[in-house]
Each structure stands twice: as C-alpha cells, then as structure tokens.
Amino acid sequence: MFSDARREWRDCYLATREAERCAERAQMQVWVGPFDEGVRAQLDYLERNRLSLFRSAE
C-alpha cells in the first residue's frame, strides 16, 4: 500500500537521514525527479522548522 511505503520511508529517514537509501528500502521515492541539493535543502528546511514529517519528531 502507498501509505505503508510512505510510513516506512518516513521512519527510515527520521532514523538515518539517508533519503535515497530509505527510498530503496521502502521501494518508493517521495520526491519528484532526481535527488539533488534542492531536495536536500527542502528536507533540511522542514527539519529546521519542525514541519511535515518532523512535526512530532524529537
């Protein structure tokens, strides 16, 4: 299921901060196009501001 894959990617990313490895593990890419510095910057922004998947992360 799509939501299961998203959840697996999120849990993996919160634990490792390795987006590409987590995409392979979940067999799902949560960004459009190649993983690049723009995607990394977006993830860093979300984490810094405790948004989206980082909202409830400790």
VEXKOL-894224 format. One line per field, with one value per residue (C-alpha): residue number from 1; y, z, x. Coordinates in steps of 0.2 Angstrom, whole numbers, plus 5000, padded with zeros to 4 digits. Example, Ala and Ser with C-alpha at 12.3 -4.5 7.8 and 13.67 -1.06 7.14 Angstrom:
// VEXKOL-894224
n [1,2] .
north [4978,4995] .
up [5039,5036] .
east [5062,5068] .
// end
This chain:
// VEXKOL-894224
n [1,2,3,4,5,6,7,8,9,10,11,12,13,14,15,16,17,18,19,20,21,22,23,24,25,26,27,28,29,30,31,32,33,34,35,36,37,38,39,40,41,42,43,44,45,46,47,48,49,50,51,52,53,54,55,56,57,58] .
north [5000,5018,5024,5009,5014,5032,5027,5016,5029,5042,5031,5026,5044,5050,5037,5038,5055,5045,5049,5038,5023,5024,5026,5009,5001,5007,5004,5022,5039,5053,5067,5071,5069,5065,5068,5083,5098,5106,5091,5090,5109,5106,5092,5102,5117,5106,5099,5116,5122,5106,5105,5090,5073,5082,5090,5076,5071,5073] .
up [5000,4996,5014,5021,5009,5014,5033,5030,5021,5034,5049,5040,5036,5053,5060,5047,5037,5021,5009,4994,5005,5013,4995,4990,5007,5005,4986,4984,4980,4989,4979,4960,4949,4954,4972,4972,4983,4981,4988,5002,5006,5007,5019,5029,5029,5035,5049,5055,5056,5063,5049,5040,5045,5058,5067,5080,5079,5095] .
east [5000,5005,5003,5013,5028,5027,5027,5042,5051,5047,5053,5069,5073,5070,5081,5095,5093,5098,5084,5090,5093,5076,5068,5076,5071,5053,5053,5046,5053,5044,5051,5049,5065,5082,5088,5099,5104,5086,5078,5091,5088,5069,5072,5084,5071,5057,5068,5074,5057,5049,5037,5029,5037,5047,5032,5032,5050,5060] .
// end
